[in-house]
Amino acid sequence: MNFKNLAMWGIIVFLTIGLYNMFKNPSANLNNSVSKVNFSTFLNEVENGRVVQVEIKGNNINGVLSDGNKFSTYSPNDPNLIEKLSDKGVSITAAPLDEKMPSLFGVLLSWFPMLLLIAVWIFFMRQMQGGKGGAMGFGRSKAKMMNELKGKVTFNDVAGVEEAKEEVEEVVEFLKDPRKFSRLGGKIPRGCLLVGPPGTGKTLLARAIAGEAGVPFFTISGSDFVEMFVGVGAARVRDMFEQGRKSAPCLIFIDEIDAVGRQRGAGLGGGNDEREQTLNSLLVEMDGFDGHEGVIIIAATNRPDVLDNALLRPGRFDRQVVIDLPDLEGREQILKVHAKKIKLCDDVELLSLARATSGFSGADLANLLNEGALIAARHRKSAVERIDLDDAREKISFGRERRRVMDDEDRKIIAYHEAGHAIIQAVVDDGLLPIHKVTIIPRGQSLGSTMFTPKKDILNHSKRRVLNQICCAMGGRAAEEIEIGDVTSGAAGDIRMATNIARSMVCDWGMSDLGMISFGDKQDQVFLGKELSRAQNYSEETAQKIDLAIKNVIDDQYNRSKDILSENIDALNATAEALLEYETIEGKHVHEILEHGKIISEVTKAVEKQAEVEQAEEESSKADQEDEVEDIDPGSEPAGVPA
């Protein structure tokens, strides 16, 4: 039992005793009531001989009449009163006035309202001055200390980032044995900045460092420093480092540090805003006159380009650890880690699944296995099969299927649009990006999809492959123009993607007639957090040439796509008809149409597949109901009824 509980019970006992003392003696003698009379009446009764006995206490007189009734009166200073009473034979009893001090309970009871107000005032003052959750505890750090025993993470739980783990192992060794470095005169980096795209495991790696080192681990988000009150962020930074010094050696992890570490002097509010004051306090604490020996700062961000240069210099975050998207081997290791908690069938090959998930982050891979498990559970399977993981990958990459009612005209337009993409990709592909599936079933924001499965991780973009991508993107619009005789808005996304690729070819990659020149300073607007425009460091004449070069690239590939479709017009028609019939076909079916003019292998209709799914869900629901019925024995008592 803590102090608060003891204090609460003390207050309850105190109030109980007080109420008991107040109401335990309502009146000692209800039958013998005392009547008050005035002094003149009292004198008349004395003269008439009706007063038998009196008790004098100061100026208060209590007495008894001859008929047994009691009375009380107040007497002025009458010097002849005693003589009158003696002459009438009245029994006189005198006692001094009761001047005892009031009881402690009486004093406390009279002061109870004031004491209650004082107690409430003290409580709120303590809340304002101390404690993270206080009513006015703005300047207290919101850093949370992680419990090592609960959810401890080690390097075995982190996969796919072997190079990053090797870099941070020095930090772990320093925390375990600081003398190993100090005896040689070396100093461990004071700060480590984990850089990488979202979902690559930056936070998990920081927790693993703390788990391996076995030291206190404080975690806080960069947005926790920002408040509406001036000076709160700087105060929280100072308090955070003060907590770290008390627990040294320790780790302080700041997630999304770009919320407070953005470049100074580049904003709408000038150089005196609250965020910059917070950053200044962070810079001083990390490398100021007051050292923080034993306190290592680890921060994570996916926007290192917007961080202030003073934050990245040696002595502060002097080591940057890049955590990039995992490669093939890394994805396989990540899948193995997450697959330990999921029951997989024997036909599931994690290596094949890793090849099919190029560009997936660690979080995406974990979500892939989880979605596959949910799909298998919905179909009432005993284990997760490969087809469940394929459906989960398509759901994550392209969105969930949306059954929309479309008329024949819309279905025909979408079928030819997707058939145009598929035919061109099948013709121009060099084996690196084969077709996985073509469908006219709406997914996500698109009315149809042509899905590709990379054979390997694409690290470099050659000019030939980039032009093939633009040509494939233009295939949908070209097919509409050739077969429908009109164009629709369905190619908006394709045009946007082709334009971005062509602009990068001209301005960044030097893949145009303008030469190997980089046009435009592609620098983000740091105060808004996104790129609004390129800083134009070229003339208006050059800008016109750039626009013309981009247009020429797109026009050339559009004409090329129309030529390819015209040469394979029969395959285009056959693919569109197959899509109208089956709604979804695989990449091998497209190649069969190009080679043989028709589909040879078996195709499962999407409608039949949906019916199978609904039937499996219906059977699962019936089985669940039967299991519930079977669990109740005939004649048994309902739950909660005693036997």
N, C-alpha and C positions, 0 to 999 in steps of 0.2 A: 504494500500500500504506500503510495507516494504522498508528498507533502500536501498536494491539492486535495486529495481525498480526506486526509486527516483534518485539514482546515474546514472542509465542508461538513464533516461529521461534528466537529466542535461547534460550528454555528447552529446546526440542528439541535444539539443537546442544550445549548444556551437558550435558544428560543423556547424549547419545551419546558425547561425549568422556569423561565419567566412567566409563561402562560399558566403554569401550575400554581405559582405563588400568587398570581393575580386573581385566580378564580377558586382557590381551594377553600377560603373562609368567606362565604357570601355575607353572612351576618351571624354572629355568635348566638344570639338569642332573639329569634324572630318573634317569640311569644311575649318577650319583655321589651317592648318598644319604649324608647325614651322620647318624651315630648319636650319641645322647647317652649319656654315661657319667658315673658319679659320681666325685668327686675321689679317693677311695681307690683305685678301679680305675685311675685315671690315674697315681697314684704307683707302683702296682705295675708298670704297663706301663713306666714310666720306669726303675725298678730293674731290670727284665728286659731293658732295652735295645731294646724294640720300638718306642719313639717315635722318629720320624725328624725331624719338623719340627713346630714350634708357632708360633702367632700369638697374641700376648697383646694384648687390647684391654680395659683396665680389669681387671675380674675375670672376663671371658670369655676362654676359651682354646679355640682351634680348632687342630687338628693332624692329622698324617698318620702312620699306623702303617707298620711295615716291610712289611706285606703290601699296602699301597696304600689301605686303608680309611681314611675320614675320620671324625673324631670331634669332639665339642665337650663342654665341661664348664665348670662355674663354680668359680672358685678363691677361697677365702677369702684374707685378707691373710696370706700365708705369706712371711716375709722370706727363708727359705732355699730358696725354689723355684727361683730363677734359678741358684743355686749347684748344686743337684741336677741341673738340666737341663744345665748346662755340663759337669759331671763325666761325664755319660753321652754327651756329644758330640751333643746335640740342637741342631739349627739353630733359633735363636730369632729371631723377628721381633716387634717391638713397635710398636704404633701407639696414638695417643690415642683415647679414647672418642668415637664419632660423636655430636656434640651439635648437629647442624644443625637449624634451625627446620623444622617440618613445612611441606610445600608448600601453596600457596594452595588447590589443589584438595582436598587432604586436609582443610584447615580447613572449606572450604565443604561438603564431603561429610559431615563430622561434624556440622555445624550445619544441614544441609539440612532435616530435619524441623521444627526450630524456625523456620527462615526461611519454610517453607511455611505454617506456622500464622500467622506474622506477616503474610504476604501476603494470606491469606484474610481475616484480621481487618481489614486496611486496606481491602480490597475492599468488605466489608459496611459499614464505616463511611462510605465514600464514597457508597455507595448510599443510606444512611440520611440523609445530610446534603445531598445535592444530586441533581438530576434529577427529572423528572416521574414517571418510571417506577421510581423507587427503591423499595427494599424498605420504607422507612419515610418516603417522601416524601408524607405526608398533607397537609402544609400547602402544597404546591406547587399552583399553579393548573393546571387541566385545559384551559385555553383553547387551542384549536388555531389555528394561523396558516394561513390559506388561501393557496394558491399562485395568484398572479394569472394566470400563464400557463396553468395547467391548469384547464379548465372555467370560463373567465372569463365572467361574466354582465354584460350591459349593460341599459340601459333598453329596448332593442329587443326583448329577450327577455321583457319584462314587459308584458302587455296587460290591458286591462279595468280598470285602476286609474289613470286619467289624473290625477284630482284628487290622489291620493296621491303620484304622481310629481312633480307640480308643487310640493308642499310640501317634499319631501325634496331637490329640486334646489338649494335654498339651502345645504344641508349640503355637497353636492358642490362648489358654487362656492366655499364657504369653504375647503374642503380644497385646492382647486386654487389659489386666490388669496386668502389670509387678509387681505392689505392692503386689498382692496376694501371690507371691512366695518370694519376697524380704523381706517381714516383718517377715517371719519365718526363714530367713537365707538360703533358698534354691536357687539354681541356675539352670536355664533351660539348658538343653544340648546345647552346642554350635553348634553341627552338628548332622544331622540325615542322615543316609545312607540307602537308599531304595534299597533293594536287591530282585531280583526275575527274572524269565525267561522273555524273550522278549514278549511284548504284554499284560502284566498283569496289566498295568495301573499305572506305577511308575510316569511317567511325569504328567498324569492326576491327581494323588493324590497330587503332589506338587503344581499344579495350584489350586487345591481345597483348600489347606492350605492357599495360598495367598488370594483366594477369600473370605474365611471365616474370615480371620483376617483383611482384608481391608487395607493392607499395600503395599508399593511398592514391586514389584516382578521382580527381574532381572534374566534372563535366559541366559545360555551360554553352549555350548558344550565343552567337554574336548578336542576335536580336534582343537578348535579355538585358543588354547594356543600355538599350535605347528606351527612354521614357519621355513623358511630356514635361517633366520638371527639369530645370536647368541644373547642371552639375551632378545629376544622379548617375549618369554613365561613368564619369570619372571616379566618383566615390565608390561605385561597385567594383571598378578595376582595382583600386587600392585595397579594398576589403578582401577581394579574391586573392591577391598576392599575400596579404597578411595571413589569411587562412593557410595558404600554401607554406609559408615560412614556419608556421607552428607545427605543420605535419611533415616537414622536410625529413628525408627525401621523398618527393611526391611528383605526380604528373598532373598537369592542368590541361585539359583538352577543351579547345574552343572550336565549336562546329560552326560552319558558315561564317568565317571571320570576315568575309568581304562585306558583311552588314555594317561593320564599324571600321574596317581597315582600308576603305577606298581612298583613292588619291585625293590629297588636300588641295583646296583652291580651285576645284573644278566642279562647281555646283551653282545653283541659283542663289543660295544664301551667302555667298562669299566665303571668307575663311574663318568666320567666328561662329559657326553653328555648333550645336550640341554634339553632333557626331565627330567633328574634328577635335573637340575638347576631350572626348572619350579616347580617340586615337592618340592624342598627345600624352594622356595619362598612361596609356598602354606602352608607348615608346619609352617613357621615363622609367616605368616599373621594370621593363625587360632589360634595359641597359642603362641604368642611371647610377647615381652615386651610391645609392643603397642597393647592394647586390642581393641576389636571391639564390644563394648557394643551395644546391640540392633541389631546386624547383625547376623542372623542365617543362617547357610549353610546347604542346603539340596542337596544331591547328589544321583545319581541313577547309578546302574551298574548291569549287569548280570554275572559279573566275580569277586565276592568278594575274591576269592582265590588267585588272582594275585596282590591284593593291598598291599602296603607297610604297615608293622606293625606299624610304627610311625604315619601313617594316621588314624589308627583305635583305637589308645589308648584313654583313657579318657581325655577330654579337647579338643579333636578335633572331630572326628566322634565317639563319645562315645555312640551312640545309633544306633543299626541296626534294621531296620524294614523290616521283611521278607514279601514279597508280592508273594505268591505262586499261582499256577494255581487254579482257583476257584473250589469248590466242587459242588455237585448237587444243593444245595440251592443257592450258589453264582452264578452259571450259570443261574438259573432261574431269579434271581434279575437283572443280567446283560441283559438278553434277554428282560425283562420288560422295562428297561431303553431305550434300542435301539428300541424296538417295538413301542414306542410312535410316532415315525416319519414315521412308515410304516403301511399301511392299510392291516390288516390280515383278513382272513376269520374266520368264527366262528368255523370251524373244526380244527383250529390250536391250539394245547395245548402246551404252552411253557414249562410245566413241562415234558411232554414226549420228547419234543425236547431237553431239558436239559439232560435227561437221555441218549439220543442217541449221545451226544456230549462230552463224557468223554475225558479229556485231552485237550480240547479246551481252549485257553486263551480268555481274554476279546476282544482282537483285532480280533481273529478268529470268535467269536460269532457275532460281529458287521459286519464282512465281510460276514458271513453266511446269515444274514438277508438281506444285500444289494444284494448279488448274487441271493437270492430268489426273491427279487423285480424285478431285471433285467430279470430273466427268465419269471416271470409272465407278465411283460410288453412286452416281445418279443412275447408271446403267446396271447397278447391283452386281458388279464384278468382284471376284475375290482378290484380284490384283490388278495393278495398272498395266495395260497393254501398250504396245507401240502405237496403235491407231489412236489411243486416247491422248498420247503425247503429241502426235501429229495434229490432232484437232486443237489441242491447247496452244501449240505453236502458231497455227493459223489464226486463232482467236486473238492472241497477243499481238501478232504482227499486222494483221489486216482488220481486226475487229470481229465482233460476233455477227453471225448470219441474221439478217433481218428479212422476214417474210413479208413482202409488200405486194399488193395486188396491182399488176401492171397489165395494160392492154397489149394487143399483139403488135402494134406499131412501136411502142416503147421497147418491148422485148426484142424486136428485130433490130432496132438501132443499137441497143446495148450489145447484142450478139455480134453484129458486124464490127462494132468498135473494139471489143475484146478480141475478136478473131484477127483484126488487123495487127494488134499488139503481138499476138501469139505467132502469127505467120512470120512477121519480120524478125522477131527474136529468134525463132527457130532457124531462119536463114542466115542471119549475120552472127549468131553466137559462135564463139570459138571453143566452147566447152567449159568456160569459166562460170557462166551464169545460165544454166539450163532452166527450162520451164518446169515448174513444179505442178501447177494446176491453173486452169482457166475456168471461170465461173461467171454467170450472169446473175447470181444471187447477191443482192446488196449486202455489203459488209462495211461496217463503220459508216463513213461519210460517202463512200463510193457506191454507185449502182451496180458495178461489176468489178472484177479483179483479175489480173494476170499475175500470178505469183511465181517468183524465181527462188531458186535455192543455190547459193554460191557454193562452189566446190572447194574453195579455200578462202582464207582471209585476204581481202584486196587491200594491199598497202600502197600501191602506186597506180595511177590512172594514166594509161597510155592514150595517145591521141586517137588511135583507131578505136579503142574500146569506148572512149567518151563520145565519139561521133556515132558509134553504134547505139549508145544509150539514147542520144537525141533522136536518131532515126526510129528507134522502137517507140519512143514517146510520141512521135508524130504519126505512128501507124494507125492509131484510132481515128484521128481526124481524116487521114487519107482514105481509110476504108469507108467512112461515112460519105465523103465526097464522091467516091467511085461508085458505090452501090446504091446509096440512098439518093444521091443527086443534090444533097443539101448538107449543111453542117449544123451542129448543135453545140450547146454549152457544156456538154459532157467532157470536152477536152480541156477545160479550164486548168485543172491540176497538171495535166501533161504539158501544156504550154508554159505554165509557171516553172515547172522543173526544167524544161528544156532551156528556157531563158536564163535561169540561174547557172546552169552548166556552161552555156555559151558565154556568159559574162565572165565566168571564172577562166575560161579558156583564153579570152582576149585580154583581160585585165591582170590576171594573176599567174597564169601558167605559160604565157608566151606562145600559144598555139594558134597564131593568126598571122596574116600578112603584115601587121603592124610591128612585128618583131618581138624580141625577148625583152620587153619593157613592162614594168609593173605600173599600172595606172591607178592612181588614187591611193591615199593612205587609209587603209582599212583599219581604223582605230575606233573602238567603241566609245560611246558617250558615257562616261563613267558615272555621271550623276543620275542617269536614267536607267542604266544597266542593260541597255540594248543598243544595237547598231541602228542609227537612224539613216545615216547616209555616209558616203565616202567623202573624205576630204579631197576636194578637187585640186590637184596639183598640176593640172595641164590646161591648155588653152581651150577655148570654145571650138576651134577648128578641129583639135584632136578629139574632143568629145563627140563631134559629128562623125569622125572616122570610126570611133569606138562603136557608136550606135549602128553604123553601117556594117561594120565587121560582124557584130552580133546578129544582125538581120540576115546577112549573107550565109552565116553558118546554119541558122535555122531553116532558111529557104532552101538551101542545098540539100539538107537532110530530109526536108519535107518532099521535095521532088524525088529524092532517092527512094523514099518509102513508097511513093505512088508507083514508081517504076517496078519495085519489087513485088508489090501487090498485083500490078497488071500482069506481070510474068507468071504469077501464081494465083490467077483469078479463080480457077477451079478449086484449089485448096482453100481459098478464102471462103467461097460459097459453102464448101463441104464442112468446114470448121464452124461457120455460123449456123448451118442447119443442125449440126451435132449439138451445139450449145442450146438451140431452141428445143431440141428433143430431150437431152439429158440434163441440161442446166449447168452441169459441171463435168469437165473432162480433164484428164491428166496430160502431162507434157508428152508422154509416149504416144498418146493418141494423136496429138498434133503432128508428130514426126511420121506416124503411120499414114496420115492423110497426105502429107507431102510426098511420101515414097510410093504409096499404093493407091492413093486417091480415095481411100475409105479407112474406117476404123476396123482393125482386125481383132484386137484383144477385147475382153469383156469390159463393159462400162456399167457401173452401178448408178442408177438414177438417184438424183437428190431427193425426189419425192419418196422413193422406196426407202432410202436411208432414213429420212425423217419419220416415216411410218414405223421403221424398226425401232428407232429411238423412243417414239411414243408408246409402242407396244412394250418395250423393256421397262419404261417408267410405270406403265399400268400394271404389269406383272409384279414389279417391285412393290407398288402400293398395296396390291392384293396380298402379296406374301407377308408384308408387314402387318396387315390386319389379321391374317391367319395366325401369325406368330403371337399377336396380342391375345387372340382368343384361346390358343393352345396353352398359354402361360397360366390361365385361370382354370383350376381343377373344378370339375362339376361338384356342386354342393359345398364348395368352400365358402367361407365367410368373406364378405367384401373387405377391402383394405380399411383398417382402422377400427373394425368391429372386434371386440374381445371374444375369445373362444369360450 
